């Protein structure tokens, strides 16, 4: 669903294919890398915060928005996992 939406909104298949290894790619801007690092930090609740994303690439408002979006997505993912929600291919 999200891949289809991203492509519809103009995202490239190259960048989507590499998002899982974004830190090894040159496809993402410094701001995008900071956003991805922040989202991963919010998702990894078992580890200590690394703050690798905190390089002034994001405004306070962007940090807040990304944090909340990551929390919401993680919540829905955990509900889907716990309820054994079937994921469409």
N, C-alpha and C positions, 0 to 999 in steps of 0.2 A: 504494500500500500504506500509506504513512504517513498520507496524508490520510484514508483510510478508518478507520485505527486512531484517529486524533485525533478524528474525529467520533464514533466509537463511545465514546470516553472522555469525551465532553462538550464538545469544542472547537466553537466556532461557525464557520460557513462565512465569516462576515464577517472574522473575525480570520485565518483561513487564507488568504483572498484577499489580505489586506494584509500578510502576513508578509514578502513580498519588498521592501516599502517601509516596514518597521516604524518607521524613524526619522522618517517623515513622518506617522505615525498617532498617534491618541490612544487606540488600542485596547489598548496595552500598558503595564503598570505600570513604574515605575522599575527594579524588580528584573528584570522580563522584558527591558527594554531593555538593561540591563547584560549579561544573559546572552546576548542576541543579538549585542551588540557584541563580547563576548569570543569567541563562536563564530566570528564573521566574522574577527576578528584571528587566531585560530588557523588558519583556512582560508587566509587571504591570506599565504602563506609568502614571497612575493616582496617584500613591503613591510615597512618597519620597524614594530615594535609602536607602537600609538598610545595604548594604555591608557585610551581614552575610557570604558571600562567600569569603571574603578577609582575608584568614588565611594562605596565602602563599602555599596553596595546588596546585595552578595553576601558571604557568609561565606567563609573560606578553604576550607572543605569544599565549598561550592558551586562556587567557582572551580576547584578540583581536578576535581570531577565533570564540569563543563561542558567543561573542557579535554580530559579523557580521552574524553568522548562525541564531541566534535568531531573529535578525532584518529581515533577508530575509524570514524566515518562517512566522513571524508575518505579513509581507507584503503580502505574498501569501494568508494567511488565511483571511486577511481583504479584499483582492480582491475577494476571493471566497464568503465571506459573502455578500459583497455589490452587487455582480453580481448574487447572488442566485445560484451559481454553485452547481449542484446536486452531492452529495457525494455517491459513490458506497458503498453498504453494505459490 
